[in-house]
Amino acid sequence: MKNGVKLLLYWGAYVLICLLFIETGYGQSRSLVTGTVVNEANKPLAGVTVNADENGNQAQRQTTATDANGMFRFTDLKVGIPYNLSFTYLGYHPQELPEFIVKSGDNNSVLIRMKISEATNLSEVVVVGYGTQKKQNITGSIATVKAEDLTDVASPNVGSLLQGKVAGLEVSNSSGQPGAMPKVKVRGISSISASQVPIWVVDGVIQHDVPNLNPQDIESISVLKDAASAALYGSRGANGVIVVTTKAAKAGITTVNFSGKTGISVFNTGQFNVMNSQQLYDFWSAFPNTKDIPSWFNSSLTDVNTDWIAMGTQHGVVQDYNLSVSGGTDKTRVYAAGNYFQEKGTVKGMVYDRFTGRLNLDQKLGDKITFSPKLFASYTKTDNRQHDINALFTYLPWDRPYDDKGNVINAQAAGSGWRGRDLSNYYYDLQWNYTQGNRYNAMVNLDFSYKILPFLEFKSTNNLTYLVDKGLIYTDPQSISGQADNGRIKNSNAYRTTRFSNQMLTFNKTFGLHSLNALAAYEYNDYKYDDNSATGIGIVSGITVLSGASKASGVTGTANHYAFQSMLMNANYSYDDRYVLQASFRRDGSSRFGSNTKYGNFFSFSGAWNIHREAFFDSSTVNFLRLKAAYGGVGNTPETLYPQYELFSVNAQYNGTPTVFPSALGNKNLTWEKSYSTNIGVETGLFDRLNLTLELYRKNTSDLLHFVPLPDVSGYKGYWDNIGRVMNKGAELTIDAKLVRGAAFSWDLGFNLGINRNKVMELYGGSRQINGNQVIEEGNDINTWYMRKWMGVNAENGTPQWEIIDNKTGEKSLTGNYAAASLQKVGRATPDYFGGISTKMNYNHFYLTANMAFTKGIQVYNAGRELFDSDGAYATYNQMDLKSGWSRWTADHTNATHPQALFGGNNRSNGTSSRYLEDGSYLRLRNVTLGYKWTGKMLERLKVKGINTNISIDNIFTITNYSGIDPEAAASGGTTSPYPLPKRIMFGLDIQF
C-alpha cells in the first residue's frame, strides 16, 4: 500500500513539474500577438493549430492553438521581425498570413476566417488499424465518431453512445439498469457458437472485453467493418474492430476543463400498462367457470388498490463530473483527467458509482526518442437493494406490502391474506438482504518510439491490465430465503491479468508523386484468470465475514488462461493521391487450438481511385468522387479455451472421495473459423454541402465452430468441430448534409442506414439445430423463429387455434389442440434495416442537437405476455391492459383477437406460439440538447476562456407498435420483465480555464 502511495506521489510531482516548467525566451524586445479564428458563419473554431515562423523559417517556429472562443496568443514574438503565420484545421482550407511584422505594444491583433472544404476534408487523418491514414487513402470500410458526438446521451458506457451514429453498427440497450452494457454487432452475425461481438482496441492495445472508459477522455472512435480494415487484427477481427483513441495534450497551450452534468431519470413503461384493482376485478368477474374461482374472490377486494409500480420506482438521479488538465511544450505534453459518475436507478434500491482517472504523457528525449506512458484506473461500486422488477408487474393490486400498522407483511405467514400466485412479498426479504460489488481496474502503458531515420521509426506498445472483482451476497436469517440455512453470506473474488506487447517498425516516405507507408510487427497477448467463492451458513444478523458463519458451504474456484502471438505486415502505396493500393498479412497463433492447427494466416487486398484528382475531372458540382474495393479474410476462435484437449471434471465426490469423470472429447484438428469478405464503395461530395457514402458487402464464413453433443452412453458431453458456413450480405448508406450556412444560422443533418441479410449455407450433415424457440437450418436466417403458428380465435366458441401441416402432403389445417399443432418457421429476429438520424443547429451563441435511432422489420418474442396476457392461465398474476385494437371474445363479440378468458386458462392459449411474436420496429428520439456558449466581457470578468451551459433530454419518445415495455430491450432478448430505458433530463455546465 505504501509503495502504491509513493508511486502516485511520484506521478503527481512529475505532472506538476511538466506543467510548471514551460520554456521561455529572452533577448530582443518582444511583443504580444493575439487573434481570433472563425468559420464562414463567424463561429469561433477551437483547436486550430497556429504556427509563427520567424523570417519564414520553420526551424524557428512557435506553435499554439485556439481556445474554446477561437482565440490565440503569442507572448514573445520579436518586434520588427517578419513572421509567417499559418492556420490549419481539419476539414478547412489552410490559411496563411505571410510577412506579418510585429509592432511594439499590444496593437498586434488579427482576425482569420477559415473556409470549409470537402476536398480538404479528405486530408483529415483517421485512426485505422495500427496507425493513421488520410481519408483519401482509405481503401476499407471505416467510420469515425468524434469526441463531440459522444457527449450527448448520459451514459458511463461507450458502446451506448455509438447507437445510431455508424452505418452497419447495431447497438441494442437491453436494460436501463445503472451500469448495464449494450449489445454491439457489426454487419450482422457470422457465427453460431463462437464470439459474435467486435473487439475493442484502446490506444493500440487489444482489450479482453468492452473497456470501462470515461467518454470525456476519448478523442475519436474508428469502427473497422470489413476485412481490408480489420485483417491486420487477424483472428481477433472477425466481428469488426472498434478502435478508441484517448486524448493527448497539444503543445503550446495549457487548458483546464471542468464539466458537470446532473439530472433526473423517470421510469418508462412505454405503452405497457397493468390493470388496477377494479379492472382486474372486472376481468375475473367475466370468467364463466365460476366454480373454479377461489372462494375469497368478492367485491371487497377492490378496497385495496396497490400500485406496485409506483411504490417500487422513483425519480433516479444521475451525476457526472469531469476535470481535466492539458498542456505542455514541444518536448513535454501532459493530459490528466478525473471523472466521477453516479446513477441511482429508476427502480428503487440500486446505486452505481464509478471513479476514473487518466494520465497520458508524451516526453521527447532528444530528436529521436519519444516516451509515451499512459495510466488509467477505475473503481466501480454497486449497491444492490433493488426492488423486484418482475414483481412490480406481476403482483396483484389486491395485495399490499404493509399491514395497517405499517409492518411489512410476511405473505407466507398464516392469516396474511395474501392472494398472489407465489405467496411472496419481496418487501419482506428486502428489509435485510442485499448484494454489493466492487471492481478495481488498472491499465498501464509503457510506450515509446525511436525515429531511426526521417522515414523509418520503431514503435513499442506495452500494456499491463489488472482487474479485481469482489462480490458479497448477504441473506439474513430473519428473511424467508435465509430461514433454511439460518442466514448465509457469500463472498466472491475474481482476478484477471492481461498483458499486451507490440513491437512495430514503420516506413513512411514520399518519392515525387509516389508515397509508401508500411509496417511490420510482432505481437503477443495473454490472459490469466482465477476466481474463488465461498458460502457460509448459520450467521448472526449483520455478519458479513465468512469466519462468522457456523459452517462452510459451496466452496468453488476456477482458473484459466489463453495466449496469442502474431506477426503482421501492411503496405499502403499511393500515386499522386489518385491511385491507392493496400495489402496486409497476419499470421496468428492461438493456445485454443491443437498443434496441428495452432497457426492461421489472414490477409487483405484493397484499392481506391480518387477520380476527382484526374486531369479530365472538372466539375463545379462534384467536390470529390472516390471508388474503393477490398477483399480479405479474418478469423475467429472458439469461446471455450481448451477445445483441443480431452477434458475431465474433478468437481464431484463419491463417499467423500474426489472423483474424476470425462467431460468433453478433444479435437486436435479443430481449426479457425474463417470469414472472407468483399466490400465495394463509392464516396462523393456535392455542392460543398452534401457528402454521400454507399457501400455494398458480402461476407462468407466457413468452418463454423460448434459444439457437437454426443449420446450419454459415450460418457462425454460432446466435442468441438468445424461444421458449416454462414453468408452475410448488405448495404450501408451515410449522408451528411450542410443544409444552411449563414452568418448567424447554420444547420447540419446526418443520416445512416444499414441493411444486412444472413443465410445459413451449410451445417454438419445438413441437420437443423433447435435452439430454444429458434431453428438454425440451411437456407434460412440464422435467427429464424421456430414455434407453433397462431391462427387466431375460433369465432364459434372463443377457443384458440393453431396450424397443422401434414408432413407428407403439406396440407394445412386448423386445430384447437396445442400439442397437435405443428412446429414451424414463423419469422426472423433480424431487422430489415436500422440506422440513425442526427441534426445540429447553431444560431449566434445558441446550439441545438438531436439524434434518433431506428430499427425496422425485426420480429421479437414478447414472452411476458405468456404471463400478463394469459387468458386466465396466470390469473393470480396481474394482467396487462389490452392494446388499442385488441379485443376479447364474448358471445356478443365473436370477431376478436383474444380467446375467451377462463380461470386457469383456455386450452393452453398462452403456450409459446407466434401469437406473442410481434413487430419490434421502433423510432426513438435518443437525445435533444439545447445549449448556449458564453462569450464577451463576462468571460473576461470571470477570467475564464469559455463557458457552455446546456440542457438535454434522453429517450423523449419512442414510436412503436410493440405492446411490451421496451422494443429495444426486446430485440436483445429481454421480454418478460425488462428494466426499461428511462426518460432523462440533464443540466450541464462546461468551463474552460
RAFEN-V881194 format. One record per backbone hydrogen bond with DSSP energy under -0.5 kcal/mol. NH is the residue of the N-H (numbers start at 1). CO is the residue of the C=O. E is the energy in kcal/mol with one decimal. If there is no record, write none. Layout:
NH | CO | E
NH | CO | E
This chain:
5 | 1 | -2.1
6 | 2 | -2.5
7 | 3 | -2.4
8 | 4 | -2.1
9 | 5 | -2.2
10 | 6 | -2.6
11 | 7 | -2.4
12 | 8 | -2.6
13 | 9 | -2.7
14 | 10 | -2.2
15 | 11 | -2.2
16 | 12 | -2.1
17 | 13 | -2.3
18 | 14 | -2.5
19 | 15 | -2.0
20 | 16 | -2.2
21 | 17 | -2.2
22 | 20 | -1.4
31 | 77 | -2.5
32 | 105 | -0.6
33 | 74 | -3.0
34 | 108 | -2.6
35 | 72 | -1.7
36 | 110 | -1.9
37 | 70 | -2.7
38 | 112 | -2.7
39 | 43 | -2.0
42 | 39 | -2.0
45 | 37 | -2.2
46 | 44 | -0.6
47 | 66 | -1.8
48 | 45 | -0.6
49 | 88 | -2.2
50 | 64 | -2.6
51 | 86 | -2.3
52 | 62 | -2.9
53 | 51 | -0.5
53 | 84 | -2.1
54 | 52 | -0.7
54 | 60 | -1.8
55 | 82 | -2.9
56 | 53 | -2.0
57 | 54 | -2.2
58 | 56 | -0.7
60 | 57 | -1.6
61 | 58 | -0.9
62 | 52 | -2.1
64 | 50 | -2.4
66 | 48 | -1.6
67 | 71 | -2.2
70 | 67 | -2.3
72 | 35 | -2.3
74 | 33 | -3.0
77 | 31 | -1.4
79 | 29 | -2.3
80 | 102 | -3.3
81 | 78 | -1.3
83 | 100 | -2.2
84 | 53 | -2.2
85 | 83 | -0.8
85 | 97 | -2.3
86 | 51 | -2.1
86 | 84 | -0.5
87 | 95 | -3.0
88 | 49 | -2.2
92 | 89 | -2.1
93 | 115 | -3.0
95 | 87 | -2.3
97 | 85 | -3.4
100 | 83 | -3.3
100 | 97 | -0.6
101 | 99 | -0.7
102 | 81 | -1.2
102 | 100 | -0.5
108 | 106 | -1.2
110 | 34 | -1.5
112 | 36 | -2.8
114 | 38 | -2.8
114 | 112 | -0.6
117 | 91 | -2.0
121 | 117 | -2.1
122 | 118 | -0.9
122 | 119 | -0.9
123 | 120 | -2.3
124 | 121 | -1.6
126 | 133 | -3.6
128 | 131 | -2.6
131 | 128 | -1.4
133 | 126 | -2.2
135 | 124 | -2.0
136 | 122 | -2.4
137 | 134 | -1.7
138 | 135 | -1.4
142 | 140 | -0.8
143 | 223 | -2.0
145 | 221 | -3.1
147 | 219 | -1.5
149 | 146 | -1.5
150 | 147 | -2.0
155 | 153 | -1.0
158 | 156 | -0.5
161 | 157 | -0.9
161 | 158 | -0.6
162 | 158 | -0.5
162 | 159 | -1.3
163 | 160 | -1.2
165 | 162 | -2.1
169 | 166 | -1.7
170 | 168 | -0.7
170 | 185 | -2.9
171 | 169 | -0.7
172 | 183 | -2.7
174 | 172 | -0.9
176 | 979 | -2.5
180 | 177 | -2.3
183 | 172 | -3.0
185 | 170 | -2.3
187 | 168 | -2.4
187 | 185 | -0.5
193 | 705 | -0.9
195 | 637 | -0.8
199 | 240 | -1.8
201 | 242 | -2.7
202 | 205 | -2.5
203 | 201 | -0.6
203 | 244 | -2.7
205 | 202 | -1.8
206 | 204 | -0.5
207 | 200 | -3.0
213 | 211 | -1.4
215 | 213 | -0.7
217 | 214 | -2.4
218 | 215 | -1.4
219 | 245 | -3.0
220 | 245 | -1.6
221 | 145 | -2.5
222 | 243 | -2.8
223 | 143 | -3.3
224 | 222 | -0.6
224 | 241 | -3.3
225 | 141 | -2.7
225 | 223 | -0.6
226 | 141 | -0.7
230 | 226 | -2.1
231 | 227 | -2.5
233 | 230 | -2.2
234 | 231 | -2.1
236 | 233 | -2.7
237 | 234 | -1.5
238 | 635 | -0.9
240 | 237 | -1.5
241 | 224 | -2.1
242 | 199 | -2.8
243 | 222 | -3.4
243 | 241 | -0.6
244 | 201 | -3.8
244 | 242 | -0.6
245 | 220 | -2.5
246 | 244 | -0.5
247 | 217 | -2.6
252 | 328 | -1.9
253 | 250 | -1.1
255 | 326 | -3.3
257 | 324 | -2.6
258 | 991 | -2.8
259 | 322 | -2.4
260 | 989 | -2.5
261 | 320 | -2.5
262 | 987 | -1.9
263 | 318 | -2.0
264 | 985 | -1.6
265 | 316 | -2.4
266 | 983 | -3.3
271 | 964 | -0.6
272 | 269 | -2.1
275 | 879 | -2.4
280 | 276 | -2.5
281 | 277 | -2.0
282 | 278 | -2.5
283 | 279 | -2.0
284 | 280 | -2.4
285 | 281 | -2.3
286 | 282 | -0.9
286 | 283 | -0.6
287 | 284 | -2.0
288 | 901 | -0.6
290 | 288 | -1.7
292 | 289 | -1.7
293 | 290 | -1.1
297 | 294 | -1.6
298 | 296 | -0.6
301 | 298 | -1.8
302 | 299 | -1.4
303 | 300 | -1.9
304 | 301 | -1.7
306 | 397 | -2.6
308 | 306 | -1.1
311 | 307 | -2.1
312 | 308 | -1.9
313 | 309 | -0.8
314 | 346 | -2.6
316 | 265 | -1.4
316 | 314 | -0.9
318 | 263 | -2.4
319 | 342 | -2.8
320 | 261 | -2.7
321 | 340 | -2.7
322 | 259 | -3.1
323 | 338 | -2.2
324 | 257 | -2.6
325 | 336 | -3.1
326 | 255 | -2.8
327 | 334 | -2.1
329 | 332 | -2.7
333 | 362 | -2.5
334 | 327 | -3.0
335 | 360 | -2.6
336 | 325 | -2.8
337 | 358 | -2.5
338 | 323 | -2.4
339 | 356 | -2.5
340 | 321 | -2.4
341 | 354 | -2.7
342 | 319 | -2.7
343 | 352 | -2.5
344 | 317 | -2.7
345 | 343 | -0.6
345 | 350 | -2.2
348 | 312 | -2.3
348 | 346 | -0.6
350 | 347 | -0.8
351 | 383 | -1.7
352 | 343 | -2.6
353 | 381 | -2.9
354 | 341 | -2.7
355 | 379 | -2.6
356 | 339 | -2.2
357 | 377 | -2.4
358 | 337 | -2.8
359 | 375 | -2.5
360 | 335 | -3.1
361 | 359 | -0.5
361 | 373 | -2.4
362 | 333 | -2.3
363 | 371 | -3.0
364 | 331 | -3.3
364 | 362 | -0.5
365 | 369 | -3.3
366 | 364 | -0.7
369 | 365 | -1.0
370 | 449 | -2.2
371 | 363 | -3.3
372 | 370 | -0.5
372 | 447 | -3.0
374 | 445 | -2.2
375 | 359 | -2.4
376 | 443 | -2.7
377 | 357 | -2.3
378 | 441 | -2.7
379 | 355 | -2.6
380 | 439 | -2.6
381 | 353 | -2.7
382 | 437 | -2.4
383 | 351 | -2.2
384 | 382 | -0.6
384 | 435 | -2.7
385 | 349 | -3.6
385 | 383 | -0.8
387 | 348 | -2.3
389 | 387 | -0.7
392 | 388 | -1.6
393 | 389 | -0.8
393 | 390 | -0.7
394 | 390 | -1.8
395 | 391 | -2.5
399 | 396 | -1.4
403 | 407 | -2.7
406 | 403 | -1.9
409 | 401 | -2.6
411 | 409 | -0.9
413 | 410 | -1.7
416 | 413 | -1.7
421 | 876 | -1.8
423 | 420 | -1.2
426 | 424 | -0.6
428 | 425 | -2.1
429 | 425 | -0.6
430 | 426 | -1.9
431 | 427 | -0.6
431 | 428 | -0.9
432 | 429 | -1.8
433 | 429 | -2.7
434 | 474 | -1.5
435 | 384 | -1.9
436 | 472 | -2.4
437 | 382 | -2.2
438 | 470 | -2.7
439 | 380 | -2.8
440 | 468 | -2.9
441 | 378 | -2.5
442 | 466 | -2.3
443 | 376 | -3.3
444 | 464 | -2.4
445 | 374 | -3.0
446 | 462 | -2.6
447 | 372 | -0.7
447 | 445 | -0.5
448 | 460 | -1.9
449 | 370 | -2.2
450 | 458 | -2.8
451 | 368 | -2.5
452 | 450 | -1.1
452 | 456 | -1.1
453 | 456 | -2.2
456 | 453 | -1.2
457 | 506 | -2.5
458 | 450 | -2.9
459 | 504 | -3.2
460 | 448 | -3.0
461 | 502 | -2.8
463 | 500 | -3.2
464 | 444 | -2.1
465 | 498 | -2.7
466 | 442 | -2.6
467 | 496 | -2.8
468 | 440 | -2.7
469 | 494 | -2.7
470 | 438 | -3.1
471 | 492 | -2.4
472 | 436 | -2.4
473 | 490 | -2.1
474 | 434 | -2.8
474 | 472 | -0.5
475 | 473 | -0.5
475 | 488 | -2.7
479 | 476 | -1.3
482 | 479 | -0.6
483 | 479 | -0.6
483 | 480 | -1.0
486 | 482 | -0.6
486 | 483 | -0.6
487 | 482 | -3.2
488 | 475 | -2.5
489 | 536 | -2.3
490 | 473 | -2.0
491 | 534 | -2.1
492 | 471 | -2.2
493 | 532 | -2.7
494 | 469 | -2.4
495 | 530 | -2.7
496 | 467 | -2.5
497 | 528 | -2.6
498 | 465 | -2.4
499 | 526 | -2.0
500 | 463 | -2.4
501 | 524 | -2.6
502 | 461 | -2.9
503 | 522 | -2.7
504 | 459 | -3.1
504 | 502 | -0.6
505 | 520 | -2.8
506 | 457 | -3.3
507 | 518 | -3.0
508 | 455 | -2.6
509 | 516 | -2.5
511 | 514 | -3.9
512 | 510 | -0.5
514 | 511 | -2.5
515 | 574 | -2.4
516 | 509 | -2.8
517 | 572 | -2.4
518 | 507 | -2.5
519 | 570 | -2.6
520 | 505 | -1.8
521 | 568 | -2.5
522 | 503 | -1.9
523 | 566 | -2.8
524 | 501 | -2.7
525 | 564 | -2.6
526 | 499 | -2.1
527 | 562 | -2.5
528 | 497 | -2.3
529 | 560 | -2.8
530 | 495 | -2.0
531 | 558 | -2.3
532 | 493 | -2.3
533 | 556 | -2.3
534 | 491 | -2.1
535 | 553 | -2.1
536 | 489 | -2.8
537 | 551 | -2.8
538 | 485 | -1.0
538 | 487 | -2.5
539 | 486 | -2.3
543 | 540 | -2.3
548 | 545 | -2.1
549 | 546 | -2.1
550 | 537 | -0.8
550 | 538 | -2.1
551 | 537 | -1.6
553 | 535 | -3.3
556 | 533 | -2.7
558 | 531 | -1.5
560 | 529 | -2.5
562 | 527 | -1.7
564 | 525 | -3.2
565 | 589 | -1.9
566 | 523 | -2.9
567 | 587 | -1.8
568 | 521 | -2.3
569 | 585 | -2.8
570 | 519 | -2.2
571 | 583 | -2.5
572 | 517 | -3.2
573 | 581 | -3.0
574 | 515 | -2.6
575 | 579 | -2.4
576 | 513 | -3.8
576 | 574 | -0.6
578 | 575 | -2.8
579 | 575 | -1.6
580 | 608 | -2.6
581 | 573 | -2.8
582 | 606 | -2.8
583 | 571 | -2.1
584 | 604 | -2.1
585 | 569 | -2.7
586 | 602 | -3.0
587 | 567 | -2.9
588 | 586 | -0.6
588 | 600 | -2.6
589 | 565 | -2.4
590 | 598 | -2.0
591 | 563 | -2.1
593 | 590 | -1.2
597 | 594 | -1.2
600 | 588 | -2.5
602 | 586 | -2.9
604 | 584 | -1.8
605 | 631 | -3.1
606 | 582 | -2.4
607 | 629 | -2.5
608 | 580 | -2.3
609 | 627 | -2.9
610 | 578 | -3.2
611 | 609 | -1.4
611 | 625 | -1.3
612 | 625 | -1.2
613 | 610 | -1.7
614 | 611 | -2.1
617 | 614 | -1.1
618 | 616 | -0.7
623 | 621 | -0.7
623 | 685 | -2.7
624 | 685 | -1.0
626 | 683 | -3.2
627 | 609 | -1.9
628 | 681 | -2.4
629 | 607 | -2.3
630 | 679 | -2.3
631 | 605 | -2.8
632 | 677 | -1.8
633 | 603 | -3.1
634 | 675 | -2.5
635 | 234 | -1.5
636 | 673 | -1.6
645 | 642 | -1.1
647 | 645 | -0.6
647 | 664 | -2.7
649 | 661 | -3.0
652 | 659 | -0.7
654 | 657 | -2.5
657 | 654 | -1.7
659 | 652 | -2.2
661 | 649 | -1.9
663 | 647 | -2.7
664 | 647 | -1.1
665 | 718 | -2.3
667 | 643 | -1.3
670 | 667 | -1.4
673 | 636 | -1.9
674 | 702 | -1.7
675 | 634 | -2.9
676 | 700 | -2.7
677 | 632 | -2.5
678 | 698 | -2.6
679 | 630 | -2.5
680 | 696 | -2.8
681 | 628 | -2.8
682 | 694 | -2.4
683 | 626 | -2.3
684 | 692 | -2.5
685 | 624 | -2.1
686 | 690 | -3.3
687 | 621 | -3.3
689 | 686 | -2.7
690 | 686 | -2.8
691 | 736 | -3.0
692 | 684 | -3.0
693 | 734 | -2.2
694 | 682 | -2.4
695 | 732 | -2.5
696 | 680 | -3.0
697 | 730 | -2.3
698 | 678 | -2.0
699 | 728 | -3.9
700 | 676 | -2.8
701 | 699 | -0.5
701 | 726 | -3.4
702 | 674 | -2.9
702 | 700 | -0.5
704 | 724 | -2.3
706 | 721 | -2.2
708 | 706 | -0.6
708 | 719 | -3.7
709 | 707 | -0.7
710 | 717 | -2.0
714 | 711 | -1.9
715 | 712 | -1.7
717 | 663 | -3.0
718 | 663 | -0.5
719 | 708 | -1.9
721 | 706 | -2.5
723 | 704 | -2.5
723 | 721 | -0.6
725 | 762 | -1.9
726 | 701 | -2.5
727 | 759 | -2.8
728 | 699 | -3.2
729 | 757 | -2.5
730 | 697 | -2.1
731 | 755 | -1.6
732 | 695 | -2.5
733 | 753 | -2.4
734 | 693 | -2.6
735 | 751 | -3.2
736 | 691 | -2.3
737 | 749 | -3.3
738 | 689 | -3.1
739 | 737 | -1.0
739 | 747 | -1.1
740 | 747 | -1.6
742 | 745 | -2.1
746 | 842 | -2.2
747 | 740 | -2.0
748 | 840 | -3.1
749 | 737 | -2.9
750 | 838 | -3.3
751 | 735 | -2.6
752 | 836 | -2.4
753 | 733 | -2.5
754 | 834 | -3.3
755 | 731 | -2.7
757 | 729 | -3.1
759 | 727 | -2.3
760 | 780 | -2.7
761 | 725 | -1.9
761 | 759 | -0.7
762 | 725 | -1.7
766 | 763 | -2.3
767 | 764 | -1.6
769 | 776 | -2.5
771 | 769 | -0.5
771 | 774 | -3.3
774 | 771 | -1.5
775 | 784 | -2.2
776 | 769 | -3.0
777 | 775 | -0.6
779 | 760 | -4.0
780 | 777 | -1.9
784 | 775 | -0.7
784 | 781 | -0.8
785 | 827 | -2.6
786 | 773 | -3.6
787 | 824 | -2.2
788 | 912 | -0.6
789 | 822 | -0.6
790 | 788 | -0.6
791 | 801 | -2.8
794 | 799 | -3.2
795 | 793 | -0.7
797 | 794 | -0.6
798 | 794 | -2.8
801 | 792 | -1.8
802 | 815 | -2.7
803 | 789 | -1.4
804 | 813 | -3.1
806 | 811 | -2.9
810 | 806 | -2.3
813 | 804 | -2.2
815 | 802 | -2.1
818 | 816 | -0.7
820 | 817 | -0.7
821 | 817 | -1.0
821 | 818 | -0.9
822 | 803 | -2.2
824 | 787 | -2.0
826 | 785 | -1.8
827 | 785 | -0.6
829 | 783 | -2.9
831 | 829 | -0.5
832 | 856 | -2.2
833 | 856 | -1.7
834 | 754 | -2.0
835 | 854 | -2.2
836 | 752 | -1.8
837 | 852 | -1.7
838 | 750 | -2.5
839 | 850 | -2.4
840 | 748 | -2.5
841 | 848 | -2.8
842 | 746 | -2.4
843 | 846 | -2.5
844 | 744 | -2.6
846 | 843 | -2.9
847 | 931 | -2.1
848 | 841 | -2.7
849 | 929 | -2.5
850 | 839 | -2.0
851 | 927 | -2.0
852 | 837 | -3.4
853 | 924 | -2.3
854 | 835 | -2.2
855 | 922 | -2.3
856 | 833 | -2.9
859 | 828 | -1.3
860 | 858 | -0.5
860 | 918 | -2.6
862 | 860 | -0.7
862 | 916 | -2.9
863 | 861 | -1.7
864 | 975 | -1.2
865 | 862 | -1.6
866 | 863 | -1.6
867 | 864 | -1.6
868 | 864 | -2.8
869 | 865 | -1.9
870 | 867 | -0.6
873 | 870 | -1.7
875 | 872 | -1.1
877 | 874 | -1.9
878 | 394 | -2.5
880 | 868 | -2.5
881 | 273 | -3.1
886 | 883 | -2.4
889 | 898 | -2.3
890 | 893 | -2.1
893 | 890 | -0.8
896 | 894 | -1.5
897 | 887 | -0.8
898 | 887 | -2.2
900 | 798 | -2.3
902 | 871 | -2.1
904 | 872 | -2.5
905 | 902 | -2.4
907 | 905 | -0.7
909 | 906 | -1.0
911 | 908 | -2.0
914 | 788 | -2.4
916 | 913 | -1.6
917 | 914 | -1.3
918 | 860 | -3.1
918 | 916 | -0.7
920 | 858 | -3.5
920 | 918 | -0.6
922 | 855 | -2.4
923 | 959 | -1.7
924 | 853 | -3.1
925 | 957 | -2.2
926 | 851 | -1.2
926 | 924 | -1.2
927 | 851 | -1.6
928 | 953 | -1.8
929 | 849 | -2.8
930 | 951 | -2.9
931 | 847 | -2.8
932 | 949 | -2.8
933 | 845 | -2.6
934 | 932 | -0.6
934 | 947 | -2.8
938 | 935 | -0.6
939 | 936 | -0.8
940 | 936 | -1.2
941 | 937 | -2.7
942 | 938 | -2.3
943 | 939 | -0.9
944 | 939 | -2.0
945 | 992 | -2.5
946 | 992 | -1.6
947 | 934 | -0.7
948 | 990 | -2.8
949 | 932 | -2.3
950 | 988 | -2.2
951 | 930 | -2.6
952 | 986 | -2.6
953 | 928 | -2.4
954 | 984 | -2.8
955 | 926 | -1.8
956 | 925 | -1.4
959 | 923 | -2.9
960 | 958 | -0.6
961 | 921 | -0.6
970 | 966 | -2.1
971 | 967 | -1.9
972 | 968 | -0.7
972 | 969 | -0.7
973 | 970 | -1.5
974 | 969 | -2.4
975 | 973 | -1.2
980 | 978 | -0.9
983 | 266 | -2.0
984 | 954 | -1.8
985 | 264 | -2.3
986 | 952 | -3.3
987 | 262 | -2.8
988 | 950 | -3.1
989 | 260 | -2.3
990 | 948 | -2.9
991 | 258 | -3.2
992 | 946 | -2.8
993 | 256 | -3.5
993 | 991 | -0.5
